[in-house]
Amino acid sequence: MASPLSMQDLFDIANLLHAEKFSQSSPFDYLGKKLSVWLNDLLDSLNVGDTPCIRGDVSPLAHVVGRVYVAPGAVVEPYAMITGPCYIGPESEVRHAAYIRGNVYVGKDCVVGHTTEVKGSLFLDGAKAGHFAYVGDSILGRNTNLGAGTKLANLKFRGDEVLYKSLHDQSRQGSGLRKLGALMGDDSQTGCNAVLDPGSILCRSTVVMSSVHFRGTLLKGIALK
């Protein structure tokens, strides 16, 4: 039987902004309904009520509603739409016309770019989706980067449980989730217009090249097709 996937397989948790909050070992404990519980607990610890708590620089032309915390040093540009629950970390940017539609954690020094849509996902410190991306029910590790137009698909055509390939023996394993995008390990990247199928995993420092449609688990190196 394959060993269960752990956060430590993909991410350096110890040096994250909220390292003490990442106490669960499985990445699947930070997605789906469990993400909502985790995120609301974080917002409770920051004394965020039912309305936005703005500590950063938010354009008056942005639309921010619900339980949203914008940390000091964060910037939200005009026409961005953010609905809670959501945390935007220090020195992070939510750029023009981005759409964050609930249950999203954005750590320190991240970018949610122009016309990028994000839902049910975590951006760990330094993660960037700069242009025209879709990020659904995914975890982007530290210093990951999505090339322009990258899509992280999160729902199978049949709508049943999303499976993933084990890092250890490439066997198919259940995630327990109906919606699951990609798990991108620290320092991994995608090129422009890449598409990752539901349940895709990129291990640390791997690359999916431009316009590649990728599915499965990329253990090392570069996916060219």
ABEGO torsion letter per residue (X at the ends): XBBBBBAAAABBAAABABAAABABABAAAABEAAAAAAAAAAAAAAGBBABBBBABBBBAABBBBEBBBBBBGBBBBBGBBBBOBBBBBBGBBBBBGBBBAEGBBBBBGBBBBBGBBBBGBBBBBGBBBABGBBBBGBBBBBGBBBBBGBBBBABBAAGBBBBBBBAAAGBBBBAGBABBBBBBBBGBBBBBGBBBBBGBBBBBGBBBBBGBBBBEBBABEBBAX
